[in-house]
Amino acid sequence: MVKAPEEHPEIPQGVYCYTLLSVEINQKEGFKLNKKVCPYWSLDPERPSQENGYCSFLKKGDWELKSGLLWDQCKECGINDEVEEVE
């Protein structure tokens, strides 16, 4: 069951494990996303790349989930993941 946003305001809105704050564009380095990351998201340095995402809210990692996209900061918790449709 998805919990109401007011129950977990620390979890970002949307489908990602972060809130996008700004984008910096640099001709030499390309672009950089400045973001506030969910406090429950992390990477496990002992796991291989693209299998190392971990959510301490769920107490699960990519290696335990079917979709396994935590490494890419895609939410698995289902909290605050409503997306407004643009017409």
Secondary structure, DSSP 8 states (H G I E B T S, - for coil): ----GGG-TTS-SSSBSEEEEEEEEETTTEEEEEEEE-TTEEE-TTS-TTS-EEETTTTEEGGGSSS--GGGTB--S-TT-------
